[in-house]
Amino acid sequence: MFSESTLANNTILITGGGSGLGLAMAKGFCRSGANVAICGRTEEKLIKATKEIENEREDSKVGYYICDVRDHDAVSKMIEAVVADFGSLEGLVNNAAGNFLSASEDLTPGGFKAVVDIVLHGSFNCTHAFGNYLIDNEREGNILNIVTTYAESTGCAFVLPSACSKAGVLAMTRSLAFEWAEYGIRVNAIAPGPFPTKGAWSRLVPSKIFEKKFINKIPMKRYGEHEELANLATFLMSDLAPFITGESVVIDGGERLQAGQFNFINDLMSRKKLKAAFKAMRPKK
């Protein structure tokens, strides 16, 4: 379906592009002809990811930027740096995220804020800076936001900060798709189901019991492959989808047909044991 010219003449910035789904999308964009910029907070991870992306295509142009998406000034400077290094910027993928399991009554204000700052504020910061770059320079472009299957209508137990944040990002997606259409800016979202990643998976699916439950509630009885999501992202960011905007495309093997991605946890054990398990999963300070 895709060739090395599908995303030719496009430079795309992926936040949180140093690992997981962000890295998978970066590799997919590169294979399809795009120049790729990734950003994150850990330089070692970004250096390693950059080398992996460069291996996807001989003539690829890849760059990395150390940036905290929670800082609007830092994001604005990063957008300027990407444009200076690559000559232009046509696409943005808001992929940077944070999530953890917790009984909602045990959430601290700081824990709630940590997720909202990365997911909602971070997505706004990057979208605002990139959108203004496009509008000021009378350029068209594409924005792709990574949300969740529980952002639209169900919400989700035990991941309240993520549910609130992703719902906000989805609302932003649709609001800006309408408002910025006159500028030639398309804004879409992808809502993935379970796609195992090294970092997030250990925090959200920490045991074989959890993993078995996840598989059993997916009608297709398997997890998503990273390349499958990368293919969908490539399609939405390309000229193959010029009339699609304001859309959230679900890719989850039918899992969304059961409400609340983590609601099944309530059936695993008593509330008291659940809370003890969540506490044990938190990183040691």
C-alpha positions as CSV (number, residue, x, y, z in Angstrom):
1,M,0.0,0.0,0.0
2,F,2.8,2.4,0.8
3,S,6.0,3.3,-1.1
4,E,9.0,5.4,-0.4
5,S,7.2,8.4,-1.9
6,T,4.0,8.1,0.2
7,L,5.3,10.7,2.7
8,A,7.9,12.3,0.5
9,N,8.6,16.0,1.1
10,N,7.2,15.7,4.6
11,T,9.0,16.3,7.8
12,I,7.1,14.8,10.8
13,L,7.8,15.4,14.5
14,I,6.8,12.6,16.9
15,T,6.7,13.4,20.6
16,G,7.8,10.5,22.8
17,G,9.4,9.1,19.7
18,G,12.3,7.4,21.4
19,S,10.5,4.1,22.2
20,G,7.3,2.1,22.0
21,L,4.6,3.2,19.6
22,G,6.3,6.5,18.9
23,L,9.4,4.8,17.6
24,A,7.3,2.4,15.6
25,M,5.5,5.3,13.9
26,A,8.8,7.1,13.3
27,K,10.2,4.0,11.5
28,G,7.0,3.7,9.5
29,F,7.1,7.3,8.4
30,C,10.7,7.0,7.4
31,R,10.1,3.9,5.3
32,S,7.4,5.8,3.5
33,G,9.8,8.7,2.6
34,A,9.4,11.2,5.4
35,N,12.1,13.0,7.2
36,V,11.6,12.3,10.9
37,A,12.2,14.3,14.1
38,I,11.7,12.8,17.5
39,C,11.7,14.3,20.9
40,G,11.8,13.2,24.5
41,R,13.5,13.9,27.8
42,T,16.2,11.2,27.7
43,E,19.1,11.7,25.3
44,E,20.5,8.2,25.5
45,K,17.1,6.8,24.4
46,L,16.8,9.3,21.6
47,I,20.3,8.6,20.3
48,K,19.5,4.9,20.1
49,A,16.2,5.4,18.5
50,T,17.6,7.8,15.9
51,K,20.1,5.1,14.7
52,E,17.2,2.6,14.5
53,I,15.1,5.0,12.4
54,E,18.0,5.8,10.1
55,N,18.4,2.1,9.3
56,E,15.0,2.0,7.8
57,R,16.0,4.0,4.7
58,E,19.4,4.8,3.2
59,D,18.7,8.5,2.4
60,S,16.6,9.2,5.5
61,K,17.1,12.4,7.4
62,V,16.5,12.0,11.1
63,G,17.0,14.3,14.1
64,Y,16.3,14.2,17.8
65,Y,15.5,17.0,20.3
66,I,15.5,16.9,24.0
67,C,12.3,18.6,25.1
68,D,9.8,18.5,27.9
69,V,6.4,18.9,26.2
70,R,5.0,20.3,29.5
71,D,7.0,23.5,28.9
72,H,5.4,25.7,26.2
73,D,8.5,27.9,25.7
74,A,10.7,24.8,25.3
75,V,8.3,23.3,22.8
76,S,8.2,26.6,20.8
77,K,12.0,26.6,20.6
78,M,12.0,23.0,19.5
79,I,9.6,23.7,16.6
80,E,11.9,26.6,15.5
81,A,14.9,24.2,15.7
82,V,13.2,21.5,13.7
83,V,12.3,24.0,11.0
84,A,15.8,25.4,10.9
85,D,17.4,21.9,10.7
86,F,15.0,20.4,8.2
87,G,13.8,23.5,6.3
88,S,10.1,22.9,7.1
89,L,7.7,20.9,9.2
90,E,4.6,19.4,7.8
91,G,3.4,16.9,10.5
92,L,3.1,16.5,14.2
93,V,2.2,13.3,16.2
94,N,1.3,13.9,19.8
95,N,2.3,10.6,21.3
96,A,4.1,11.5,24.6
97,A,2.0,10.1,27.5
98,G,2.0,8.9,31.0
99,N,-0.3,6.5,32.9
100,F,-0.5,4.3,35.9
101,L,-3.0,2.2,37.8
102,S,-4.5,3.5,41.0
103,A,-7.8,3.4,43.0
104,S,-9.2,6.9,42.3
105,E,-9.7,7.7,46.0
106,D,-5.9,7.0,46.5
107,L,-4.8,9.5,43.8
108,T,-2.8,12.4,45.0
109,P,-3.2,15.8,43.4
110,G,0.4,15.5,42.2
111,G,-0.2,12.1,40.6
112,F,-3.2,13.4,38.8
113,K,-1.4,16.5,37.6
114,A,1.6,14.5,36.4
115,V,-0.4,12.7,33.8
116,V,-2.6,15.7,32.8
117,D,0.5,17.9,32.3
118,I,2.1,15.4,29.9
119,V,-0.9,14.2,28.0
120,L,-3.3,17.2,27.8
121,H,-1.1,20.2,28.4
122,G,1.8,18.6,26.4
123,S,-0.5,17.9,23.4
124,F,-1.8,21.4,23.6
125,N,1.6,23.0,23.8
126,C,2.9,21.1,20.8
127,T,-0.3,21.6,18.8
128,H,-0.4,25.3,19.6
129,A,3.2,25.9,18.6
130,F,3.1,23.8,15.5
131,G,-0.3,25.2,14.4
132,N,0.9,28.8,14.7
133,Y,4.0,28.0,12.7
134,L,1.8,26.6,9.9
135,I,-0.7,29.5,10.1
136,D,1.9,32.2,10.3
137,N,3.7,30.8,7.2
138,E,0.5,30.0,5.3
139,R,1.4,26.3,5.1
140,E,-0.8,23.3,5.3
141,G,-0.1,20.4,7.6
142,N,-1.3,17.4,9.6
143,I,-1.7,16.7,13.3
144,L,-2.3,13.3,14.7
145,N,-3.1,12.7,18.4
146,I,-2.8,9.4,20.1
147,V,-5.8,9.0,22.4
148,T,-7.4,5.8,23.9
149,T,-10.5,3.7,23.3
150,Y,-12.0,4.9,26.6
151,A,-11.6,8.6,25.8
152,E,-14.8,8.9,23.8
153,S,-17.8,7.7,25.9
154,T,-17.0,5.1,28.5
155,G,-14.2,6.5,30.6
156,C,-12.2,3.9,32.5
157,A,-11.8,2.8,36.1
158,F,-8.3,2.9,37.8
159,V,-6.7,5.2,35.2
160,L,-8.7,8.4,35.9
161,P,-6.0,10.9,35.1
162,S,-5.4,9.2,31.7
163,A,-9.2,9.0,31.0
164,C,-9.6,12.7,31.8
165,S,-6.6,13.8,29.8
166,K,-7.2,11.7,26.7
167,A,-10.9,12.8,26.6
168,G,-9.5,16.4,26.6
169,V,-7.1,15.6,23.7
170,L,-10.0,14.1,21.7
171,A,-12.1,17.2,22.3
172,M,-9.2,19.3,21.1
173,T,-8.8,17.1,18.0
174,R,-12.4,17.7,16.9
175,S,-12.5,21.4,17.9
176,L,-9.4,22.2,16.0
177,A,-10.3,20.1,13.0
178,F,-13.3,22.4,12.4
179,E,-11.5,25.6,13.4
180,W,-8.3,25.1,11.4
181,A,-9.8,23.5,8.3
182,E,-9.8,26.8,6.6
183,Y,-6.0,26.9,7.0
184,G,-5.6,23.5,5.3
185,I,-4.7,21.8,8.6
186,R,-6.1,18.3,9.2
187,V,-6.4,17.1,12.8
188,N,-7.1,13.4,13.5
189,A,-6.6,10.9,16.3
190,I,-5.9,7.2,16.7
191,A,-7.4,5.3,19.6
192,P,-5.3,2.1,20.2
193,G,-6.3,-0.8,22.3
194,P,-3.7,-3.0,23.9
195,F,-0.3,-2.7,22.1
196,P,2.4,-4.0,24.4
197,T,5.3,-1.7,25.0
198,K,8.2,-2.2,27.3
199,G,7.6,0.8,29.6
200,A,3.8,1.3,29.8
201,W,3.0,-2.4,29.8
202,S,5.0,-3.1,33.0
203,R,3.0,-0.4,34.8
204,L,-0.4,-1.4,33.4
205,V,-0.2,-5.2,32.9
206,P,2.2,-6.3,35.6
207,S,1.2,-10.0,35.8
208,K,0.2,-13.1,33.8
209,I,-3.3,-12.9,35.4
210,F,-3.7,-9.3,34.0
211,E,-2.3,-10.4,30.6
212,K,-4.7,-13.4,30.4
213,K,-7.7,-11.2,31.2
214,F,-6.6,-8.7,28.5
215,I,-6.4,-11.3,25.8
216,N,-9.7,-13.0,26.8
217,K,-11.6,-9.7,26.5
218,I,-10.3,-8.9,23.0
219,P,-12.6,-10.6,20.4
220,M,-9.6,-11.2,18.1
221,K,-7.8,-12.9,21.0
222,R,-4.5,-11.2,20.4
223,Y,-2.6,-7.9,21.0
224,G,-2.0,-5.3,18.4
225,E,1.3,-5.3,16.4
226,H,3.3,-2.0,16.4
227,E,3.5,-2.1,12.6
228,E,-0.3,-2.2,12.3
229,L,-0.6,1.1,14.2
230,A,2.3,2.6,12.2
231,N,0.5,1.7,9.0
232,L,-2.7,3.4,10.2
233,A,-0.7,6.5,11.2
234,T,1.1,6.6,7.9
235,F,-2.3,6.5,6.0
236,L,-3.8,9.3,8.1
237,M,-0.7,11.5,7.7
238,S,-0.5,11.0,4.0
239,D,-2.2,12.4,0.9
240,L,-4.2,9.1,0.8
241,A,-6.5,10.6,3.4
242,P,-7.0,14.3,2.3
243,F,-10.6,14.5,3.2
244,I,-10.4,12.9,6.7
245,T,-10.3,15.3,9.6
246,G,-11.7,15.4,13.1
247,E,-11.8,11.6,13.1
248,S,-10.7,9.2,15.8
249,V,-9.9,5.8,14.4
250,V,-10.0,2.9,16.8
251,I,-7.6,0.1,16.3
252,D,-8.2,-2.5,19.0
253,G,-9.3,-5.9,17.6
254,G,-12.9,-5.1,18.8
255,E,-11.9,-4.6,22.5
256,R,-13.8,-1.3,22.7
257,L,-17.1,-3.2,22.4
258,Q,-16.5,-4.0,26.1
259,A,-16.6,-0.8,28.1
260,G,-13.6,0.5,30.0
261,Q,-10.2,-1.0,29.2
262,F,-9.2,-1.6,32.8
263,N,-12.6,-2.2,34.3
264,F,-11.9,-6.0,34.4
265,I,-9.4,-5.4,37.2
266,N,-12.3,-5.1,39.6
267,D,-13.1,-8.8,39.1
268,L,-9.6,-10.0,39.9
269,M,-9.5,-9.6,43.7
270,S,-11.0,-7.7,46.6
271,R,-10.7,-3.9,46.7
272,K,-8.3,-4.1,49.6
273,K,-6.0,-6.5,47.7
274,L,-6.3,-4.4,44.5
275,K,-5.1,-1.3,46.4
276,A,-2.2,-3.2,47.9
277,A,-1.2,-4.4,44.5
278,F,-1.4,-0.9,43.0
279,K,0.8,0.4,45.8
280,A,3.4,-2.3,45.3
281,M,3.6,-1.4,41.5
282,R,4.6,2.2,42.2
283,P,8.3,3.1,41.4
284,K,10.5,3.1,44.4
285,K,11.6,6.6,45.4
